[in-house]
Amino acid sequence: MIEAVRVDFKVVTGQDVLNENPSPSGDPFFDNPKNVKEILRRKKGIETGKVKSTPFPEEIFSKLLDRV
């Protein structure tokens, strides 16, 4: 037995285009493909272990915050 399948299409206008900017505030920094590419490159480096984080002692953070 073959069932009927209905396929609906929606006309997409400029207002309906999905915003791919990951910033909740719409920061224009993320609209630049070079910036996004660099972020993804650095993320990949962290995931593959090529880049390692350096932990800072709590006192360094305190000094930095005192200057703000």
GROMACS elastic network, one bead per residue, 0.5 to 0.9 nm:
[ bonds ]
;  ai    aj funct       b0    kb
   11    16     6  0.88704   500
   12    15     6  0.78474   500
   12    16     6  0.56753   500
   12    17     6  0.68575   500
   13    16     6  0.53042   500
   13    17     6  0.67071   500
   14    17     6  0.55046   500
   15    18     6  0.84554   500
   16    19     6  0.88655   500
   18    21     6  0.89719   500
   19    22     6  0.82149   500
   19    26     6  0.88898   500
   20    23     6  0.88525   500
   20    30     6  0.87331   500
   20    31     6  0.83064   500
   21    24     6  0.79591   500
   21    26     6  0.62418   500
   21    27     6  0.76280   500
   21    28     6  0.80907   500
   21    29     6  0.89671   500
   21    30     6  0.57919   500
   21    31     6  0.63179   500
   22    25     6  0.87206   500
   22    26     6  0.74243   500
   22    27     6  0.84691   500
   22    30     6  0.71591   500
   23    27     6  0.57102   500
   23    28     6  0.85866   500
   23    29     6  0.89536   500
   23    30     6  0.72521   500
   24    27     6  0.76945   500
   26    29     6  0.85697   500
   26    30     6  0.79172   500
   26    31     6  0.85589   500
   27    30     6  0.61879   500
   27    31     6  0.76466   500
   28    31     6  0.50645   500
   28    32     6  0.72322   500
   29    32     6  0.59496   500
   29    35     6  0.68775   500
   29    36     6  0.83865   500
   30    33     6  0.71644   500
   30    34     6  0.87958   500
   30    35     6  0.63729   500
   30    36     6  0.60103   500
   31    34     6  0.88487   500
   31    35     6  0.79562   500
   31    36     6  0.78442   500
   32    35     6  0.54787   500
   32    36     6  0.66604   500
   32    37     6  0.88271   500
   33    36     6  0.51265   500
   33    37     6  0.60162   500
   33    38     6  0.85881   500
   34    37     6  0.50539   500
   34    38     6  0.61979   500
   34    39     6  0.86978   500
   35    38     6  0.51899   500
   35    39     6  0.63144   500
   35    40     6  0.87381   500
   36    39     6  0.51061   500
   36    40     6  0.62260   500
   36    41     6  0.85845   500
   37    40     6  0.51623   500
   37    41     6  0.61163   500
   37    42     6  0.86974   500
   38    42     6  0.62215   500
   38    43     6  0.85424   500
   39    42     6  0.52232   500
   39    43     6  0.61249   500
   39    44     6  0.86382   500
   40    44     6  0.61188   500
   40    45     6  0.86228   500
   41    44     6  0.52001   500
   41    45     6  0.63700   500
   41    46     6  0.88951   500
   42    45     6  0.50055   500
   42    46     6  0.64111   500
   42    47     6  0.87339   500
   42    51     6  0.80263   500
   43    46     6  0.51844   500
   43    47     6  0.62408   500
   43    48     6  0.86787   500
   43    51     6  0.89744   500
   44    47     6  0.50064   500
   44    48     6  0.60498   500
   44    49     6  0.84583   500
   44    50     6  0.84798   500
   44    51     6  0.88801   500
   45    48     6  0.52950   500
   45    49     6  0.61098   500
   45    50     6  0.50302   500
   45    51     6  0.53175   500
   45    52     6  0.85161   500
   46    49     6  0.51902   500
   46    50     6  0.61032   500
   46    52     6  0.64546   500
   46    53     6  0.82470   500
   47    50     6  0.77631   500
   47    51     6  0.81140   500
   48    51     6  0.77227   500
   49    52     6  0.64597   500
   56    59     6  0.81224   500
   56    60     6  0.64806   500
   56    61     6  0.73902   500
   57    60     6  0.56638   500
   57    61     6  0.71203   500
   58    61     6  0.52941   500
   58    62     6  0.62951   500
   58    63     6  0.88100   500
   59    63     6  0.62165   500
   59    64     6  0.86391   500
   60    63     6  0.51677   500
   60    64     6  0.62520   500
   60    65     6  0.86686   500
   61    64     6  0.50571   500
   61    65     6  0.61282   500
   61    66     6  0.85343   500
   62    65     6  0.51444   500
   62    66     6  0.61033   500
   62    67     6  0.88545   500
   63    66     6  0.50785   500
   63    67     6  0.66387   500
   64    67     6  0.54507   500
   64    68     6  0.69711   500
   65    68     6  0.52949   500
